């Protein structure tokens, strides 16, 4: 079964000049990042995010299957 798996976790670099690099970072998209002081919190956020997105993926797939079934049963009513 397909699933979403985000695994972009960057560990903190305490010796960096940039303050932003002192935090553990989870990258979600192009410029969306979440910063954490604890690696445990970052991993929990990553796990919770993956679980949430997979749950939504399954819900959307169920809705798509239901809509497709309804369309197939009622296609003759639609006027193009």
mmJSON file of the N, C-alpha and C atoms, coordinates in Angstrom:
{"data_MODEL":{"atom_site":{
"group_PDB":["ATOM","ATOM","ATOM","ATOM","ATOM","ATOM","ATOM","ATOM","ATOM","ATOM","ATOM","ATOM","ATOM","ATOM","ATOM","ATOM","ATOM","ATOM","ATOM","ATOM","ATOM","ATOM","ATOM","ATOM","ATOM","ATOM","ATOM","ATOM","ATOM","ATOM","ATOM","ATOM","ATOM","ATOM","ATOM","ATOM","ATOM","ATOM","ATOM","ATOM","ATOM","ATOM","ATOM","ATOM","ATOM","ATOM","ATOM","ATOM","ATOM","ATOM","ATOM","ATOM","ATOM","ATOM","ATOM","ATOM","ATOM","ATOM","ATOM","ATOM","ATOM","ATOM","ATOM","ATOM","ATOM","ATOM","ATOM","ATOM","ATOM","ATOM","ATOM","ATOM","ATOM","ATOM","ATOM","ATOM","ATOM","ATOM","ATOM","ATOM","ATOM","ATOM","ATOM","ATOM","ATOM","ATOM","ATOM","ATOM","ATOM","ATOM","ATOM","ATOM","ATOM","ATOM","ATOM","ATOM","ATOM","ATOM","ATOM","ATOM","ATOM","ATOM","ATOM","ATOM","ATOM","ATOM","ATOM","ATOM","ATOM","ATOM","ATOM","ATOM","ATOM","ATOM","ATOM","ATOM","ATOM","ATOM","ATOM","ATOM","ATOM","ATOM","ATOM","ATOM","ATOM","ATOM","ATOM","ATOM","ATOM","ATOM","ATOM","ATOM","ATOM","ATOM","ATOM","ATOM","ATOM","ATOM","ATOM","ATOM","ATOM","ATOM","ATOM","ATOM","ATOM","ATOM","ATOM","ATOM","ATOM","ATOM","ATOM","ATOM","ATOM","ATOM","ATOM","ATOM","ATOM","ATOM","ATOM","ATOM","ATOM","ATOM","ATOM","ATOM","ATOM","ATOM","ATOM","ATOM","ATOM","ATOM","ATOM","ATOM","ATOM","ATOM","ATOM","ATOM","ATOM","ATOM","ATOM","ATOM","ATOM","ATOM","ATOM","ATOM","ATOM","ATOM","ATOM","ATOM","ATOM","ATOM","ATOM","ATOM","ATOM","ATOM","ATOM","ATOM","ATOM","ATOM","ATOM","ATOM","ATOM","ATOM","ATOM","ATOM","ATOM","ATOM","ATOM","ATOM","ATOM","ATOM","ATOM","ATOM","ATOM","ATOM","ATOM","ATOM","ATOM","ATOM","ATOM","ATOM","ATOM","ATOM","ATOM","ATOM","ATOM","ATOM","ATOM","ATOM","ATOM","ATOM","ATOM","ATOM","ATOM","ATOM","ATOM","ATOM","ATOM","ATOM","ATOM","ATOM"],
"id":[1,2,3,4,5,6,7,8,9,10,11,12,13,14,15,16,17,18,19,20,21,22,23,24,25,26,27,28,29,30,31,32,33,34,35,36,37,38,39,40,41,42,43,44,45,46,47,48,49,50,51,52,53,54,55,56,57,58,59,60,61,62,63,64,65,66,67,68,69,70,71,72,73,74,75,76,77,78,79,80,81,82,83,84,85,86,87,88,89,90,91,92,93,94,95,96,97,98,99,100,101,102,103,104,105,106,107,108,109,110,111,112,113,114,115,116,117,118,119,120,121,122,123,124,125,126,127,128,129,130,131,132,133,134,135,136,137,138,139,140,141,142,143,144,145,146,147,148,149,150,151,152,153,154,155,156,157,158,159,160,161,162,163,164,165,166,167,168,169,170,171,172,173,174,175,176,177,178,179,180,181,182,183,184,185,186,187,188,189,190,191,192,193,194,195,196,197,198,199,200,201,202,203,204,205,206,207,208,209,210,211,212,213,214,215,216,217,218,219,220,221,222,223,224,225,226,227,228,229,230,231,232,233,234,235,236,237,238,239,240],
"type_symbol":["N","C","C","N","C","C","N","C","C","N","C","C","N","C","C","N","C","C","N","C","C","N","C","C","N","C","C","N","C","C","N","C","C","N","C","C","N","C","C","N","C","C","N","C","C","N","C","C","N","C","C","N","C","C","N","C","C","N","C","C","N","C","C","N","C","C","N","C","C","N","C","C","N","C","C","N","C","C","N","C","C","N","C","C","N","C","C","N","C","C","N","C","C","N","C","C","N","C","C","N","C","C","N","C","C","N","C","C","N","C","C","N","C","C","N","C","C","N","C","C","N","C","C","N","C","C","N","C","C","N","C","C","N","C","C","N","C","C","N","C","C","N","C","C","N","C","C","N","C","C","N","C","C","N","C","C","N","C","C","N","C","C","N","C","C","N","C","C","N","C","C","N","C","C","N","C","C","N","C","C","N","C","C","N","C","C","N","C","C","N","C","C","N","C","C","N","C","C","N","C","C","N","C","C","N","C","C","N","C","C","N","C","C","N","C","C","N","C","C","N","C","C","N","C","C","N","C","C","N","C","C","N","C","C","N","C","C","N","C","C"],
"label_atom_id":["N","CA","C","N","CA","C","N","CA","C","N","CA","C","N","CA","C","N","CA","C","N","CA","C","N","CA","C","N","CA","C","N","CA","C","N","CA","C","N","CA","C","N","CA","C","N","CA","C","N","CA","C","N","CA","C","N","CA","C","N","CA","C","N","CA","C","N","CA","C","N","CA","C","N","CA","C","N","CA","C","N","CA","C","N","CA","C","N","CA","C","N","CA","C","N","CA","C","N","CA","C","N","CA","C","N","CA","C","N","CA","C","N","CA","C","N","CA","C","N","CA","C","N","CA","C","N","CA","C","N","CA","C","N","CA","C","N","CA","C","N","CA","C","N","CA","C","N","CA","C","N","CA","C","N","CA","C","N","CA","C","N","CA","C","N","CA","C","N","CA","C","N","CA","C","N","CA","C","N","CA","C","N","CA","C","N","CA","C","N","CA","C","N","CA","C","N","CA","C","N","CA","C","N","CA","C","N","CA","C","N","CA","C","N","CA","C","N","CA","C","N","CA","C","N","CA","C","N","CA","C","N","CA","C","N","CA","C","N","CA","C","N","CA","C","N","CA","C","N","CA","C","N","CA","C","N","CA","C","N","CA","C","N","CA","C","N","CA","C","N","CA","C","N","CA","C","N","CA","C"],
"label_alt_id":[null,null,null,null,null,null,null,null,null,null,null,null,null,null,null,null,null,null,null,null,null,null,null,null,null,null,null,null,null,null,null,null,null,null,null,null,null,null,null,null,null,null,null,null,null,null,null,null,null,null,null,null,null,null,null,null,null,null,null,null,null,null,null,null,null,null,null,null,null,null,null,null,null,null,null,null,null,null,null,null,null,null,null,null,null,null,null,null,null,null,null,null,null,null,null,null,null,null,null,null,null,null,null,null,null,null,null,null,null,null,null,null,null,null,null,null,null,null,null,null,null,null,null,null,null,null,null,null,null,null,null,null,null,null,null,null,null,null,null,null,null,null,null,null,null,null,null,null,null,null,null,null,null,null,null,null,null,null,null,null,null,null,null,null,null,null,null,null,null,null,null,null,null,null,null,null,null,null,null,null,null,null,null,null,null,null,null,null,null,null,null,null,null,null,null,null,null,null,null,null,null,null,null,null,null,null,null,null,null,null,null,null,null,null,null,null,null,null,null,null,null,null,null,null,null,null,null,null,null,null,null,null,null,null,null,null,null,null,null,null],
"label_comp_id":["UNK","UNK","UNK","UNK","UNK","UNK","UNK","UNK","UNK","UNK","UNK","UNK","UNK","UNK","UNK","UNK","UNK","UNK","UNK","UNK","UNK","UNK","UNK","UNK","UNK","UNK","UNK","UNK","UNK","UNK","UNK","UNK","UNK","UNK","UNK","UNK","UNK","UNK","UNK","UNK","UNK","UNK","UNK","UNK","UNK","UNK","UNK","UNK","UNK","UNK","UNK","UNK","UNK","UNK","UNK","UNK","UNK","UNK","UNK","UNK","UNK","UNK","UNK","UNK","UNK","UNK","UNK","UNK","UNK","UNK","UNK","UNK","UNK","UNK","UNK","UNK","UNK","UNK","UNK","UNK","UNK","UNK","UNK","UNK","UNK","UNK","UNK","UNK","UNK","UNK","UNK","UNK","UNK","UNK","UNK","UNK","UNK","UNK","UNK","UNK","UNK","UNK","UNK","UNK","UNK","UNK","UNK","UNK","UNK","UNK","UNK","UNK","UNK","UNK","UNK","UNK","UNK","UNK","UNK","UNK","UNK","UNK","UNK","UNK","UNK","UNK","UNK","UNK","UNK","UNK","UNK","UNK","UNK","UNK","UNK","UNK","UNK","UNK","UNK","UNK","UNK","UNK","UNK","UNK","UNK","UNK","UNK","UNK","UNK","UNK","UNK","UNK","UNK","UNK","UNK","UNK","UNK","UNK","UNK","UNK","UNK","UNK","UNK","UNK","UNK","UNK","UNK","UNK","UNK","UNK","UNK","UNK","UNK","UNK","UNK","UNK","UNK","UNK","UNK","UNK","UNK","UNK","UNK","UNK","UNK","UNK","UNK","UNK","UNK","UNK","UNK","UNK","UNK","UNK","UNK","UNK","UNK","UNK","UNK","UNK","UNK","UNK","UNK","UNK","UNK","UNK","UNK","UNK","UNK","UNK","UNK","UNK","UNK","UNK","UNK","UNK","UNK","UNK","UNK","UNK","UNK","UNK","UNK","UNK","UNK","UNK","UNK","UNK","UNK","UNK","UNK","UNK","UNK","UNK","UNK","UNK","UNK","UNK","UNK","UNK"],
"label_asym_id":["A","A","A","A","A","A","A","A","A","A","A","A","A","A","A","A","A","A","A","A","A","A","A","A","A","A","A","A","A","A","A","A","A","A","A","A","A","A","A","A","A","A","A","A","A","A","A","A","A","A","A","A","A","A","A","A","A","A","A","A","A","A","A","A","A","A","A","A","A","A","A","A","A","A","A","A","A","A","A","A","A","A","A","A","A","A","A","A","A","A","A","A","A","A","A","A","A","A","A","A","A","A","A","A","A","A","A","A","A","A","A","A","A","A","A","A","A","A","A","A","A","A","A","A","A","A","A","A","A","A","A","A","A","A","A","A","A","A","A","A","A","A","A","A","A","A","A","A","A","A","A","A","A","A","A","A","A","A","A","A","A","A","A","A","A","A","A","A","A","A","A","A","A","A","A","A","A","A","A","A","A","A","A","A","A","A","A","A","A","A","A","A","A","A","A","A","A","A","A","A","A","A","A","A","A","A","A","A","A","A","A","A","A","A","A","A","A","A","A","A","A","A","A","A","A","A","A","A","A","A","A","A","A","A","A","A","A","A","A","A"],
"label_entity_id":["1","1","1","1","1","1","1","1","1","1","1","1","1","1","1","1","1","1","1","1","1","1","1","1","1","1","1","1","1","1","1","1","1","1","1","1","1","1","1","1","1","1","1","1","1","1","1","1","1","1","1","1","1","1","1","1","1","1","1","1","1","1","1","1","1","1","1","1","1","1","1","1","1","1","1","1","1","1","1","1","1","1","1","1","1","1","1","1","1","1","1","1","1","1","1","1","1","1","1","1","1","1","1","1","1","1","1","1","1","1","1","1","1","1","1","1","1","1","1","1","1","1","1","1","1","1","1","1","1","1","1","1","1","1","1","1","1","1","1","1","1","1","1","1","1","1","1","1","1","1","1","1","1","1","1","1","1","1","1","1","1","1","1","1","1","1","1","1","1","1","1","1","1","1","1","1","1","1","1","1","1","1","1","1","1","1","1","1","1","1","1","1","1","1","1","1","1","1","1","1","1","1","1","1","1","1","1","1","1","1","1","1","1","1","1","1","1","1","1","1","1","1","1","1","1","1","1","1","1","1","1","1","1","1","1","1","1","1","1","1"],
"label_seq_id":[1,1,1,2,2,2,3,3,3,4,4,4,5,5,5,6,6,6,7,7,7,8,8,8,9,9,9,10,10,10,11,11,11,12,12,12,13,13,13,14,14,14,15,15,15,16,16,16,17,17,17,18,18,18,19,19,19,20,20,20,21,21,21,22,22,22,23,23,23,24,24,24,25,25,25,26,26,26,27,27,27,28,28,28,29,29,29,30,30,30,31,31,31,32,32,32,33,33,33,34,34,34,35,35,35,36,36,36,37,37,37,38,38,38,39,39,39,40,40,40,41,41,41,42,42,42,43,43,43,44,44,44,45,45,45,46,46,46,47,47,47,48,48,48,49,49,49,50,50,50,51,51,51,52,52,52,53,53,53,54,54,54,55,55,55,56,56,56,57,57,57,58,58,58,59,59,59,60,60,60,61,61,61,62,62,62,63,63,63,64,64,64,65,65,65,66,66,66,67,67,67,68,68,68,69,69,69,70,70,70,71,71,71,72,72,72,73,73,73,74,74,74,75,75,75,76,76,76,77,77,77,78,78,78,79,79,79,80,80,80],
"pdbx_PDB_ins_code":[null,null,null,null,null,null,null,null,null,null,null,null,null,null,null,null,null,null,null,null,null,null,null,null,null,null,null,null,null,null,null,null,null,null,null,null,null,null,null,null,null,null,null,null,null,null,null,null,null,null,null,null,null,null,null,null,null,null,null,null,null,null,null,null,null,null,null,null,null,null,null,null,null,null,null,null,null,null,null,null,null,null,null,null,null,null,null,null,null,null,null,null,null,null,null,null,null,null,null,null,null,null,null,null,null,null,null,null,null,null,null,null,null,null,null,null,null,null,null,null,null,null,null,null,null,null,null,null,null,null,null,null,null,null,null,null,null,null,null,null,null,null,null,null,null,null,null,null,null,null,null,null,null,null,null,null,null,null,null,null,null,null,null,null,null,null,null,null,null,null,null,null,null,null,null,null,null,null,null,null,null,null,null,null,null,null,null,null,null,null,null,null,null,null,null,null,null,null,null,null,null,null,null,null,null,null,null,null,null,null,null,null,null,null,null,null,null,null,null,null,null,null,null,null,null,null,null,null,null,null,null,null,null,null,null,null,null,null,null,null],
"Cartn_x":[0.838,0.0,0.892,0.474,1.247,1.123,2.183,2.132,3.074,2.806,3.633,4.72,5.948,7.046,7.972,7.859,8.751,9.918,11.124,12.284,13.4,13.051,14.048,14.249,15.062,15.394,16.865,17.141,18.511,18.869,19.961,20.388,21.006,20.987,21.51,23.027,23.511,24.946,25.275,25.704,25.927,27.107,27.976,29.152,28.974,27.777,27.506,27.401,27.69,27.574,26.11,25.332,23.916,23.109,22.305,21.49,20.48,19.944,18.936,19.492,20.777,21.388,21.58,21.311,21.452,20.266,19.269,18.066,17.984,17.302,16.992,15.871,15.975,15.039,14.34,13.019,12.224,11.726,12.108,11.697,10.458,9.391,8.153,7.984,8.269,8.177,9.338,9.203,10.275,10.811,9.968,10.424,9.698,9.063,8.366,9.211,9.65,10.495,9.992,10.16,9.837,11.141,11.343,12.584,12.316,13.228,13.077,14.394,14.3,15.505,15.908,14.964,15.224,15.035,15.947,15.844,14.656,14.316,13.168,11.875,11.74,10.546,10.466,11.606,11.633,11.193,11.684,11.295,9.822,9.306,7.888,7.032,7.428,6.709,6.715,7.852,7.979,7.07,7.055,6.2,4.721,4.346,2.95,2.499,3.374,3.05,2.848,3.724,3.577,2.275,1.956,0.711,-0.51,-0.496,-1.616,-1.804,-0.716,-0.813,-1.258,-0.807,-1.247,-2.718,-3.181,-4.601,-5.439,-5.027,-5.759,-5.706,-4.58,-4.458,-5.473,-5.646,-6.603,-8.039,-8.314,-9.661,-9.997,-9.05,-9.27,-9.458,-8.706,-8.848,-10.224,-10.72,-12.06,-13.126,-12.982,-13.936,-13.895,-12.698,-12.55,-13.24,-13.063,-13.699,-15.215,-15.736,-17.175,-17.734,-17.056,-17.503,-17.439,-16.4,-16.28,-17.414,-17.776,-18.877,-20.21,-20.434,-21.67,-21.724,-20.619,-20.584,-20.888,-20.325,-20.551,-22.022,-22.683,-24.09,-25.0,-24.578,-25.455,-24.954,-24.035,-23.445,-24.485,-25.522,-26.529,-27.403,-27.373,-28.158,-27.474,-26.171,-25.415,-25.551,-25.887,-26.016,-24.774,-24.105,-22.876,-23.139],
"Cartn_y":[-1.169,0.0,1.243,2.241,3.466,4.259,5.001,5.856,7.033,8.064,9.262,9.1,9.417,9.299,10.506,11.427,12.586,12.21,12.387,11.997,13.048,14.294,15.353,15.992,15.359,15.845,16.225,17.482,17.978,18.222,17.639,17.798,19.182,19.616,20.94,20.988,22.152,22.41,23.512,23.121,24.077,25.012,24.671,25.49,26.427,26.474,27.323,28.789,29.66,31.099,31.512,30.87,31.216,30.654,31.481,31.078,30.012,30.096,29.146,27.727,27.58,26.248,25.606,26.334,25.785,24.907,24.818,24.046,22.842,21.799,20.646,21.082,20.711,21.207,20.051,20.205,19.27,20.064,19.641,20.319,19.632,20.419,19.865,20.137,21.349,21.718,22.622,23.381,24.244,25.164,25.992,26.936,26.769,25.652,25.422,24.488,25.014,24.244,24.434,23.411,23.482,23.317,24.172,24.175,23.673,22.843,22.242,22.297,22.46,22.463,21.049,20.114,18.735,17.804,16.873,15.9,14.971,14.711,13.85,14.512,15.813,16.539,16.595,16.752,16.793,15.457,14.366,13.038,12.75,13.19,13.005,13.805,15.037,15.86,15.188,14.663,13.98,12.762,11.981,10.796,11.176,12.167,12.61,13.177,13.928,14.497,13.402,12.408,11.288,10.53,10.281,9.569,10.381,11.692,12.552,12.582,12.758,12.826,11.496,10.391,9.073,8.844,9.284,9.164,9.97,11.19,12.032,11.437,10.846,10.196,9.063,8.268,7.158,7.679,8.755,9.332,9.865,10.558,11.101,9.973,8.891,7.756,7.114,7.001,6.448,7.337,8.644,9.584,9.487,9.383,9.27,7.998,6.905,5.644,5.773,6.428,6.602,7.502,8.609,9.525,8.848,8.084,7.367,6.372,5.696,4.741,5.444,6.555,7.314,7.833,8.342,8.835,7.711,6.535,5.412,5.005,5.048,4.684,5.736,7.009,8.102,8.815,8.219,8.915,9.276,8.478,8.703,9.925,10.452,11.634,12.943,12.875,14.086,14.436,15.707,16.182,16.971,16.535,17.218,18.096],
"Cartn_z":[0.0,0.0,0.0,-0.741,-0.817,0.473,0.795,1.969,1.785,2.54,2.525,3.579,3.212,4.158,4.008,4.937,4.973,5.874,5.383,6.177,6.141,5.896,5.817,7.186,7.994,9.322,9.329,9.633,9.696,11.152,11.574,12.96,13.174,14.413,14.766,14.614,14.208,14.108,15.114,16.302,17.39,17.134,16.184,15.921,14.726,14.179,13.025,13.449,12.515,12.76,12.734,11.875,11.732,12.89,13.512,14.651,14.256,13.06,12.59,12.549,12.321,12.248,13.619,14.687,16.034,16.417,15.546,15.816,14.876,15.35,14.495,13.56,12.294,11.288,10.576,10.421,9.616,8.42,7.208,5.983,5.421,5.231,4.713,3.229,2.785,1.376,1.044,-0.037,-0.5,0.591,1.152,2.164,3.487,3.713,4.968,5.817,6.943,7.855,9.279,10.082,11.502,12.274,13.26,14.036,15.447,15.961,17.277,18.035,19.34,20.175,20.556,20.514,20.904,19.71,19.545,18.458,18.689,19.934,20.258,19.803,20.062,19.622,18.106,17.443,15.983,15.398,15.951,15.459,15.733,16.88,17.189,16.217,15.929,14.959,13.593,13.192,11.901,11.846,12.9,12.96,12.949,13.753,13.796,12.459,11.797,10.489,9.454,9.437,8.5,8.748,10.011,10.339,9.909,10.174,9.8,8.285,7.545,6.082,5.491,6.052,5.563,5.849,7.013,7.331,6.348,6.041,5.089,3.685,3.308,2.015,1.876,2.915,2.88,2.842,3.583,3.554,2.162,1.544,0.197,-0.805,-0.669,-1.567,-1.422,-0.185,0.032,-0.596,-0.438,-1.033,-2.559,-3.118,-4.571,-5.088,-4.377,-4.799,-4.74,-3.707,-3.577,-4.678,-4.958,-6.009,-7.378,-7.612,-8.882,-9.055,-7.997,-8.046,-8.329,-7.66,-7.886,-9.318,-9.821,-11.199,-12.187,-11.958,-12.858,-12.879,-11.721,-11.653,-12.288,-12.292,-12.744,-13.997,-14.743,-15.884,-16.944,-17.058,-18.109,-17.818,-16.591,-16.259,-16.635,-16.878,-17.169,-18.645,-18.915,-20.285,-20.65,-21.698,-22.126,-23.306],
"occupancy":[1.0,1.0,1.0,1.0,1.0,1.0,1.0,1.0,1.0,1.0,1.0,1.0,1.0,1.0,1.0,1.0,1.0,1.0,1.0,1.0,1.0,1.0,1.0,1.0,1.0,1.0,1.0,1.0,1.0,1.0,1.0,1.0,1.0,1.0,1.0,1.0,1.0,1.0,1.0,1.0,1.0,1.0,1.0,1.0,1.0,1.0,1.0,1.0,1.0,1.0,1.0,1.0,1.0,1.0,1.0,1.0,1.0,1.0,1.0,1.0,1.0,1.0,1.0,1.0,1.0,1.0,1.0,1.0,1.0,1.0,1.0,1.0,1.0,1.0,1.0,1.0,1.0,1.0,1.0,1.0,1.0,1.0,1.0,1.0,1.0,1.0,1.0,1.0,1.0,1.0,1.0,1.0,1.0,1.0,1.0,1.0,1.0,1.0,1.0,1.0,1.0,1.0,1.0,1.0,1.0,1.0,1.0,1.0,1.0,1.0,1.0,1.0,1.0,1.0,1.0,1.0,1.0,1.0,1.0,1.0,1.0,1.0,1.0,1.0,1.0,1.0,1.0,1.0,1.0,1.0,1.0,1.0,1.0,1.0,1.0,1.0,1.0,1.0,1.0,1.0,1.0,1.0,1.0,1.0,1.0,1.0,1.0,1.0,1.0,1.0,1.0,1.0,1.0,1.0,1.0,1.0,1.0,1.0,1.0,1.0,1.0,1.0,1.0,1.0,1.0,1.0,1.0,1.0,1.0,1.0,1.0,1.0,1.0,1.0,1.0,1.0,1.0,1.0,1.0,1.0,1.0,1.0,1.0,1.0,1.0,1.0,1.0,1.0,1.0,1.0,1.0,1.0,1.0,1.0,1.0,1.0,1.0,1.0,1.0,1.0,1.0,1.0,1.0,1.0,1.0,1.0,1.0,1.0,1.0,1.0,1.0,1.0,1.0,1.0,1.0,1.0,1.0,1.0,1.0,1.0,1.0,1.0,1.0,1.0,1.0,1.0,1.0,1.0,1.0,1.0,1.0,1.0,1.0,1.0,1.0,1.0,1.0,1.0,1.0,1.0],
"B_iso_or_equiv":[0.0,0.0,0.0,0.0,0.0,0.0,0.0,0.0,0.0,0.0,0.0,0.0,0.0,0.0,0.0,0.0,0.0,0.0,0.0,0.0,0.0,0.0,0.0,0.0,0.0,0.0,0.0,0.0,0.0,0.0,0.0,0.0,0.0,0.0,0.0,0.0,0.0,0.0,0.0,0.0,0.0,0.0,0.0,0.0,0.0,0.0,0.0,0.0,0.0,0.0,0.0,0.0,0.0,0.0,0.0,0.0,0.0,0.0,0.0,0.0,0.0,0.0,0.0,0.0,0.0,0.0,0.0,0.0,0.0,0.0,0.0,0.0,0.0,0.0,0.0,0.0,0.0,0.0,0.0,0.0,0.0,0.0,0.0,0.0,0.0,0.0,0.0,0.0,0.0,0.0,0.0,0.0,0.0,0.0,0.0,0.0,0.0,0.0,0.0,0.0,0.0,0.0,0.0,0.0,0.0,0.0,0.0,0.0,0.0,0.0,0.0,0.0,0.0,0.0,0.0,0.0,0.0,0.0,0.0,0.0,0.0,0.0,0.0,0.0,0.0,0.0,0.0,0.0,0.0,0.0,0.0,0.0,0.0,0.0,0.0,0.0,0.0,0.0,0.0,0.0,0.0,0.0,0.0,0.0,0.0,0.0,0.0,0.0,0.0,0.0,0.0,0.0,0.0,0.0,0.0,0.0,0.0,0.0,0.0,0.0,0.0,0.0,0.0,0.0,0.0,0.0,0.0,0.0,0.0,0.0,0.0,0.0,0.0,0.0,0.0,0.0,0.0,0.0,0.0,0.0,0.0,0.0,0.0,0.0,0.0,0.0,0.0,0.0,0.0,0.0,0.0,0.0,0.0,0.0,0.0,0.0,0.0,0.0,0.0,0.0,0.0,0.0,0.0,0.0,0.0,0.0,0.0,0.0,0.0,0.0,0.0,0.0,0.0,0.0,0.0,0.0,0.0,0.0,0.0,0.0,0.0,0.0,0.0,0.0,0.0,0.0,0.0,0.0,0.0,0.0,0.0,0.0,0.0,0.0,0.0,0.0,0.0,0.0,0.0,0.0],
"pdbx_formal_charge":[null,null,null,null,null,null,null,null,null,null,null,null,null,null,null,null,null,null,null,null,null,null,null,null,null,null,null,null,null,null,null,null,null,null,null,null,null,null,null,null,null,null,null,null,null,null,null,null,null,null,null,null,null,null,null,null,null,null,null,null,null,null,null,null,null,null,null,null,null,null,null,null,null,null,null,null,null,null,null,null,null,null,null,null,null,null,null,null,null,null,null,null,null,null,null,null,null,null,null,null,null,null,null,null,null,null,null,null,null,null,null,null,null,null,null,null,null,null,null,null,null,null,null,null,null,null,null,null,null,null,null,null,null,null,null,null,null,null,null,null,null,null,null,null,null,null,null,null,null,null,null,null,null,null,null,null,null,null,null,null,null,null,null,null,null,null,null,null,null,null,null,null,null,null,null,null,null,null,null,null,null,null,null,null,null,null,null,null,null,null,null,null,null,null,null,null,null,null,null,null,null,null,null,null,null,null,null,null,null,null,null,null,null,null,null,null,null,null,null,null,null,null,null,null,null,null,null,null,null,null,null,null,null,null,null,null,null,null,null,null],
"auth_seq_id":[1,1,1,2,2,2,3,3,3,4,4,4,5,5,5,6,6,6,7,7,7,8,8,8,9,9,9,10,10,10,11,11,11,12,12,12,13,13,13,14,14,14,15,15,15,16,16,16,17,17,17,18,18,18,19,19,19,20,20,20,21,21,21,22,22,22,23,23,23,24,24,24,25,25,25,26,26,26,27,27,27,28,28,28,29,29,29,30,30,30,31,31,31,32,32,32,33,33,33,34,34,34,35,35,35,36,36,36,37,37,37,38,38,38,39,39,39,40,40,40,41,41,41,42,42,42,43,43,43,44,44,44,45,45,45,46,46,46,47,47,47,48,48,48,49,49,49,50,50,50,51,51,51,52,52,52,53,53,53,54,54,54,55,55,55,56,56,56,57,57,57,58,58,58,59,59,59,60,60,60,61,61,61,62,62,62,63,63,63,64,64,64,65,65,65,66,66,66,67,67,67,68,68,68,69,69,69,70,70,70,71,71,71,72,72,72,73,73,73,74,74,74,75,75,75,76,76,76,77,77,77,78,78,78,79,79,79,80,80,80],
"auth_comp_id":["UNK","UNK","UNK","UNK","UNK","UNK","UNK","UNK","UNK","UNK","UNK","UNK","UNK","UNK","UNK","UNK","UNK","UNK","UNK","UNK","UNK","UNK","UNK","UNK","UNK","UNK","UNK","UNK","UNK","UNK","UNK","UNK","UNK","UNK","UNK","UNK","UNK","UNK","UNK","UNK","UNK","UNK","UNK","UNK","UNK","UNK","UNK","UNK","UNK","UNK","UNK","UNK","UNK","UNK","UNK","UNK","UNK","UNK","UNK","UNK","UNK","UNK","UNK","UNK","UNK","UNK","UNK","UNK","UNK","UNK","UNK","UNK","UNK","UNK","UNK","UNK","UNK","UNK","UNK","UNK","UNK","UNK","UNK","UNK","UNK","UNK","UNK","UNK","UNK","UNK","UNK","UNK","UNK","UNK","UNK","UNK","UNK","UNK","UNK","UNK","UNK","UNK","UNK","UNK","UNK","UNK","UNK","UNK","UNK","UNK","UNK","UNK","UNK","UNK","UNK","UNK","UNK","UNK","UNK","UNK","UNK","UNK","UNK","UNK","UNK","UNK","UNK","UNK","UNK","UNK","UNK","UNK","UNK","UNK","UNK","UNK","UNK","UNK","UNK","UNK","UNK","UNK","UNK","UNK","UNK","UNK","UNK","UNK","UNK","UNK","UNK","UNK","UNK","UNK","UNK","UNK","UNK","UNK","UNK","UNK","UNK","UNK","UNK","UNK","UNK","UNK","UNK","UNK","UNK","UNK","UNK","UNK","UNK","UNK","UNK","UNK","UNK","UNK","UNK","UNK","UNK","UNK","UNK","UNK","UNK","UNK","UNK","UNK","UNK","UNK","UNK","UNK","UNK","UNK","UNK","UNK","UNK","UNK","UNK","UNK","UNK","UNK","UNK","UNK","UNK","UNK","UNK","UNK","UNK","UNK","UNK","UNK","UNK","UNK","UNK","UNK","UNK","UNK","UNK","UNK","UNK","UNK","UNK","UNK","UNK","UNK","UNK","UNK","UNK","UNK","UNK","UNK","UNK","UNK","UNK","UNK","UNK","UNK","UNK","UNK"],
"auth_asym_id":["A","A","A","A","A","A","A","A","A","A","A","A","A","A","A","A","A","A","A","A","A","A","A","A","A","A","A","A","A","A","A","A","A","A","A","A","A","A","A","A","A","A","A","A","A","A","A","A","A","A","A","A","A","A","A","A","A","A","A","A","A","A","A","A","A","A","A","A","A","A","A","A","A","A","A","A","A","A","A","A","A","A","A","A","A","A","A","A","A","A","A","A","A","A","A","A","A","A","A","A","A","A","A","A","A","A","A","A","A","A","A","A","A","A","A","A","A","A","A","A","A","A","A","A","A","A","A","A","A","A","A","A","A","A","A","A","A","A","A","A","A","A","A","A","A","A","A","A","A","A","A","A","A","A","A","A","A","A","A","A","A","A","A","A","A","A","A","A","A","A","A","A","A","A","A","A","A","A","A","A","A","A","A","A","A","A","A","A","A","A","A","A","A","A","A","A","A","A","A","A","A","A","A","A","A","A","A","A","A","A","A","A","A","A","A","A","A","A","A","A","A","A","A","A","A","A","A","A","A","A","A","A","A","A","A","A","A","A","A","A"],
"auth_atom_id":["N","CA","C","N","CA","C","N","CA","C","N","CA","C","N","CA","C","N","CA","C","N","CA","C","N","CA","C","N","CA","C","N","CA","C","N","CA","C","N","CA","C","N","CA","C","N","CA","C","N","CA","C","N","CA","C","N","CA","C","N","CA","C","N","CA","C","N","CA","C","N","CA","C","N","CA","C","N","CA","C","N","CA","C","N","CA","C","N","CA","C","N","CA","C","N","CA","C","N","CA","C","N","CA","C","N","CA","C","N","CA","C","N","CA","C","N","CA","C","N","CA","C","N","CA","C","N","CA","C","N","CA","C","N","CA","C","N","CA","C","N","CA","C","N","CA","C","N","CA","C","N","CA","C","N","CA","C","N","CA","C","N","CA","C","N","CA","C","N","CA","C","N","CA","C","N","CA","C","N","CA","C","N","CA","C","N","CA","C","N","CA","C","N","CA","C","N","CA","C","N","CA","C","N","CA","C","N","CA","C","N","CA","C","N","CA","C","N","CA","C","N","CA","C","N","CA","C","N","CA","C","N","CA","C","N","CA","C","N","CA","C","N","CA","C","N","CA","C","N","CA","C","N","CA","C","N","CA","C","N","CA","C","N","CA","C","N","CA","C","N","CA","C","N","CA","C","N","CA","C"],
"pdbx_PDB_model_num":[1,1,1,1,1,1,1,1,1,1,1,1,1,1,1,1,1,1,1,1,1,1,1,1,1,1,1,1,1,1,1,1,1,1,1,1,1,1,1,1,1,1,1,1,1,1,1,1,1,1,1,1,1,1,1,1,1,1,1,1,1,1,1,1,1,1,1,1,1,1,1,1,1,1,1,1,1,1,1,1,1,1,1,1,1,1,1,1,1,1,1,1,1,1,1,1,1,1,1,1,1,1,1,1,1,1,1,1,1,1,1,1,1,1,1,1,1,1,1,1,1,1,1,1,1,1,1,1,1,1,1,1,1,1,1,1,1,1,1,1,1,1,1,1,1,1,1,1,1,1,1,1,1,1,1,1,1,1,1,1,1,1,1,1,1,1,1,1,1,1,1,1,1,1,1,1,1,1,1,1,1,1,1,1,1,1,1,1,1,1,1,1,1,1,1,1,1,1,1,1,1,1,1,1,1,1,1,1,1,1,1,1,1,1,1,1,1,1,1,1,1,1,1,1,1,1,1,1,1,1,1,1,1,1,1,1,1,1,1,1]
}}}
